[in-house]
Amino acid sequence: MSDQNPVFIPGPTNIPDRLRAAMHVQTRDHRAPDFVETFAPVLEDTKKVFGTTEGSVITFPASGTGGWEAAICNTLSPGDKVLVARYGMFSHRWIDLCQRHQLDVQIIECPWGSGAPADKFEAVLSADKDHTIKAVLVTHNETATGVKSDIAAVRAAMNAASHPAMMFVDCVSSLASMDFRMDEWGVDIAVSGSQKGFMLATGMAILGVSPKALAAMETAKLSRTFFDFRDMMGANASGGFPYTPPLQLIYGMRESLKMLFEEGLENVYARHFRLAEGVRKAVGAWGLNLVAESPELYSDTVSAIYVPKGFDSNALTDQAFNAYGVSFGIGLGEMNGKAFRIGHLGSLTDVMVLSGLATIEMAMADLDYPIELGSGVAAAQDYFRTHRSAMIKSAA
Ligand SMILES: *Cc1c(COP(=O)(O)O)cnc(C)c1O
C-alpha cells in the first residue's frame, strides 16, 4: 500500500515511468570522451527553463539546500550584509544558513501567509546609501505557506532604490511548474533542485547564475571547495566534472527537459494553474481557508490549508496515510498542527488531483470535520469539466 502513487506532498514529487526508465542506466565512465555529448546539452536546455540566455547553469550533486549554500559561498564574504524577508519555513531556513556562514542578515519579519514585501525592501535599500547590502534573498514560492512572491516587483523596488545589490531567488518549488524569468526579472542566482518540477529523484541542485554573480566570485571570501563555481564551470567547459557526477540524474534531467519541452513550458504552467484552481475550488467548497492571504499570492504548486479551530492538522495527514496510504504535506514551523498542504506539482493530471481531494475528504470525514463528503471533489470536477486541458483536447 505504501507504494501507492501519487504523493500529494510538494516535493519530492511523483516520478513518471518515463523518467524512472531514463534513470535506470548502467554506470558509464564520466571521463570518457562522450560524457560531454550527454551533459552539455542538458546545461544548455536548462537555461530555457530558467528563462536566461545571459546566465550560466551550474549543477551540484546535492539537494536544494546545497544550492543555497553554493549561491552564498561563491559570491559573498564573511560579514557581508544580506537583506531577506521571513514569511515561512523555507525563507527561515535560508536565513539560518546565511547566519551560520557569518553573514550579517537583515531580516524583515512578515506574517506567514504573506509574500516578499517589495515596498519594505525598497525603503531599506533606499536608506542604505553606502550600499552595504550585497544581496537580497527572496523565496519565490514559499512551500510552507503556499505563497508565490512577485519577483518582478522586488526587482522594480531594487531599481527604484538604484541599489546595486544582487538578487538571489529560491525557485526550488516553482521552477519547471510556474513561470520563471531569470533575465527579465534581473535574478542573479536562481536556486532549484531535481525533485520537484523536474519530477526526478532528489540529488541535483540546479542553479542559474548571472554574469554579475560570476563576477562577484572574484572577491568573495567565504570558503568553498565542493561547491566552487569555478571548479565546476572549468571542468564542465571541457566536458568534465570536478568529481563523480550523478550520472543517472543527468540522464533523467535530459529526459525531463524533453518531456517539459514536448508539453511546452506555457502548457506546463497552464496545467499547474488549472490543477491549483481545482484544489482551490475544493477548499472553498469545504469552507476552509488557505494560508496564503490573497489571490495574487496563491501558489500554483502547493496549497496550505488551515484546518478548522479545534482540529489538529497532523492527525489529518496521519489519518490520510494510515487509512488510505496517501501522503499529504504536514504543516511546517508556525503552521505545524494548524495547516496541511496539498502538493500539486510535477507529474499530475486533473484525474490524479481528484483522487487526492477524494482521499483527504475521507480522512476529514473520518475525523468528524464539518465538511460535506464529496463537496470538494464536486467543486473541482465542475472546474475541470469547464476548463479542459488544452493538451488532451488537441490529442482527441
Ligand atoms: C524543497 C525546497 C527547498 C530545498 O529543500 P531540499 O530538501 O534541500 O531539496 C528549498 N526551498 C524551497 C522553497 C523548497 O520548497
The ligand as an SDF file (V2000), in Angstrom:
LIG
                    3D

 15 15  0  0  0  0  0  0  0  0999 V2000
   12.1450   21.8610   -1.2700 C   0  0  0  0  0  0  0  0  0  0  0  0
   12.5740   23.2570   -1.0770 C   0  0  0  0  0  0  0  0  0  0  0  0
   13.9170   23.6060   -0.8210 C   0  0  0  0  0  0  0  0  0  0  0  0
   15.0660   22.6550   -0.7930 C   0  0  0  0  0  0  0  0  0  0  0  0
   14.9640   21.6080    0.0160 O   0  0  0  0  0  0  0  0  0  0  0  0
   15.9000   20.3380   -0.1390 P   0  0  0  0  0  0  0  0  0  0  0  0
   15.2200   19.3820    0.7370 O   0  0  0  0  0  0  0  0  0  0  0  0
   17.2390   20.7170    0.3320 O   0  0  0  0  0  0  0  0  0  0  0  0
   15.9050   19.9510   -1.5760 O   0  0  0  0  0  0  0  0  0  0  0  0
   14.2380   24.9290   -0.7070 C   0  0  0  0  0  0  0  0  0  0  0  0
   13.3190   25.8750   -0.8350 N   0  0  0  0  0  0  0  0  0  0  0  0
   12.0420   25.6050   -1.0830 C   0  0  0  0  0  0  0  0  0  0  0  0
   11.0810   26.7370   -1.2450 C   0  0  0  0  0  0  0  0  0  0  0  0
   11.6190   24.2860   -1.2140 C   0  0  0  0  0  0  0  0  0  0  0  0
   10.3420   24.0040   -1.4770 O   0  0  0  0  0  0  0  0  0  0  0  0
  1  2  1  0
  2  3  1  0
  2 14  2  0
  3  4  1  0
  3 10  2  0
  4  5  1  0
  5  6  1  0
  6  7  2  0
  6  8  1  0
  6  9  1  0
 10 11  1  0
 11 12  2  0
 12 13  1  0
 12 14  1  0
 14 15  1  0
M  END
$$$$
